[in-house]
Amino acid sequence: MKIAVSGKGGVGKTTLSALLIRMFNEQGRRVLAIDADPDANLAAALGIDDADKITPISEMKSLIFERTEAKPGSIGGFFKLNPKVDDLPDALSVRFGNIKLIRLGGIKKGGSGCICPESTLLKVLVSHMVLARDEVVVLDMEAGIEHLGRATAQAVDRLIVVVEPGRRSIDTAFHIDKLASEIGLKNIVLVGNKIRGKKDGDFLKTYLPGYRFLGFIPYDEALIEADLNNTSPFDTDAAAKTAVKEMVSRL
C-alpha cells in the first residue's frame, strides 16, 4: 500500500501520518516512512530519539553531486536525470521497529520551481520508493504534490488530504485536488481533523461536496500535550488513535 498525506501547514497531517505509520508497524507490517515536508518533523512525531539530528538528503551535497554527476558550485550545468537511488532507502534510513524513516528535506526554489540536481535526485528517489519497494509507504508531504510525477502518482493507492474547519484549509484542499488531477492522481480521500462536534463535521461536508471522507479526528488536548512534551501521539491515550485505527480498516 502506498499512501501520500497532504494538507495546509498546521492542519495535522504529520500527526495523522505518524499514527498511520505506527499502526501499520503495530500490525507487524514493514513501513517506509518518507518525511517530505521540510517544515515538519515526522521522526519526532513517530517517537524517534534525536530526531533533530537526522540529516535531510537535500543537504547531503557530496551524495547529490556523486549520484547526479553535477559539478559542485555550478549553475545551469549538465547532470544525470536518472541517478542511481535504489540503495538509498536502506543506506540512509533510520530504523524504528519495522519502520524505516527517510527525511528528504527541502529545495530552495526560484519563481518557477527548480530543475536542479537536488530536486532531480529527490524526485527519482520518491519514484523508486513508491514504484519499486514492497513495504507500506507513507509519504508526509507539504501542501502540494511536488515530489510526485505522473507515473509515481498512478501508483499511489490513496492521497489523503487533511482538512480542518476553516476556509483556508478548504482552499488548500481544492488546490491539492487540482494539482493531483493534472498528473492523473484520482484516489483522493479527505480526513477532517480538530473536529469539535457535529457542526464542524457538517461544515466540512457542506463546503467540500462530492469528496469522500475517510473519517474525522476529534479535537483533543492530549495531542497538544504530546507535542509540548515531544511525545509521539501514538504513545498517548488520545481519542485520535481510535479514530485513525478505524480509518486504517477502511483504506
ChimeraX attribute file (.defattr): number of C-alpha atoms within 10 A of each C-alpha:
attribute: neighborCount
match mode: 1-to-1
recipient: residues
	/A:1	14
	/A:2	21
	/A:3	21
	/A:4	22
	/A:5	26
	/A:6	28
	/A:7	29
	/A:8	22
	/A:9	17
	/A:10	14
	/A:11	21
	/A:12	20
	/A:13	26
	/A:14	28
	/A:15	24
	/A:16	24
	/A:17	27
	/A:18	24
	/A:19	23
	/A:20	23
	/A:21	25
	/A:22	26
	/A:23	18
	/A:24	19
	/A:25	17
	/A:26	12
	/A:27	10
	/A:28	12
	/A:29	16
	/A:30	18
	/A:31	25
	/A:32	27
	/A:33	30
	/A:34	24
	/A:35	24
	/A:36	26
	/A:37	21
	/A:38	16
	/A:39	13
	/A:40	19
	/A:41	19
	/A:42	27
	/A:43	24
	/A:44	20
	/A:45	24
	/A:46	27
	/A:47	18
	/A:48	17
	/A:49	12
	/A:50	9
	/A:51	15
	/A:52	11
	/A:53	7
	/A:54	16
	/A:55	14
	/A:56	17
	/A:57	19
	/A:58	20
	/A:59	14
	/A:60	13
	/A:61	13
	/A:62	10
	/A:63	14
	/A:64	22
	/A:65	18
	/A:66	13
	/A:67	18
	/A:68	20
	/A:69	15
	/A:70	20
	/A:71	14
	/A:72	12
	/A:73	7
	/A:74	8
	/A:75	9
	/A:76	9
	/A:77	11
	/A:78	13
	/A:79	16
	/A:80	14
	/A:81	16
	/A:82	13
	/A:83	18
	/A:84	15
	/A:85	16
	/A:86	14
	/A:87	9
	/A:88	14
	/A:89	21
	/A:90	13
	/A:91	9
	/A:92	16
	/A:93	17
	/A:94	19
	/A:95	13
	/A:96	16
	/A:97	13
	/A:98	18
	/A:99	23
	/A:100	19
	/A:101	24
	/A:102	26
	/A:103	24
	/A:104	25
	/A:105	19
	/A:106	18
	/A:107	15
	/A:108	9
	/A:109	11
	/A:110	8
	/A:111	5
	/A:112	6
	/A:113	11
	/A:114	13
	/A:115	12
	/A:116	18
	/A:117	24
	/A:118	24
	/A:119	21
	/A:120	19
	/A:121	25
	/A:122	23
	/A:123	19
	/A:124	20
	/A:125	22
	/A:126	21
	/A:127	21
	/A:128	17
	/A:129	24
	/A:130	27
	/A:131	17
	/A:132	11
	/A:133	14
	/A:134	13
	/A:135	18
	/A:136	19
	/A:137	24
	/A:138	26
	/A:139	28
	/A:140	27
	/A:141	26
	/A:142	22
	/A:143	21
	/A:144	21
	/A:145	21
	/A:146	14
	/A:147	20
	/A:148	22
	/A:149	17
	/A:150	14
	/A:151	14
	/A:152	20
	/A:153	25
	/A:154	17
	/A:155	17
	/A:156	22
	/A:157	18
	/A:158	21
	/A:159	24
	/A:160	24
	/A:161	28
	/A:162	30
	/A:163	29
	/A:164	25
	/A:165	21
	/A:166	13
	/A:167	12
	/A:168	12
	/A:169	21
	/A:170	20
	/A:171	15
	/A:172	20
	/A:173	23
	/A:174	15
	/A:175	14
	/A:176	21
	/A:177	19
	/A:178	13
	/A:179	15
	/A:180	22
	/A:181	14
	/A:182	11
	/A:183	16
	/A:184	14
	/A:185	24
	/A:186	16
	/A:187	17
	/A:188	21
	/A:189	18
	/A:190	23
	/A:191	23
	/A:192	22
	/A:193	23
	/A:194	19
	/A:195	19
	/A:196	13
	/A:197	11
	/A:198	8
	/A:199	11
	/A:200	19
	/A:201	21
	/A:202	13
	/A:203	13
	/A:204	23
	/A:205	16
	/A:206	10
	/A:207	14
	/A:208	17
	/A:209	8
	/A:210	8
	/A:211	12
	/A:212	13
	/A:213	19
	/A:214	19
	/A:215	18
	/A:216	23
	/A:217	23
	/A:218	18
	/A:219	17
	/A:220	15
	/A:221	11
	/A:222	15
	/A:223	21
	/A:224	14
	/A:225	14
	/A:226	18
	/A:227	14
	/A:228	9
	/A:229	9
	/A:230	15
	/A:231	18
	/A:232	21
	/A:233	26
	/A:234	22
	/A:235	14
	/A:236	14
	/A:237	12
	/A:238	19
	/A:239	16
	/A:240	24
	/A:241	19
	/A:242	11
	/A:243	14
	/A:244	21
	/A:245	14
	/A:246	14
	/A:247	17
	/A:248	14
	/A:249	7
	/A:250	9
	/A:251	11
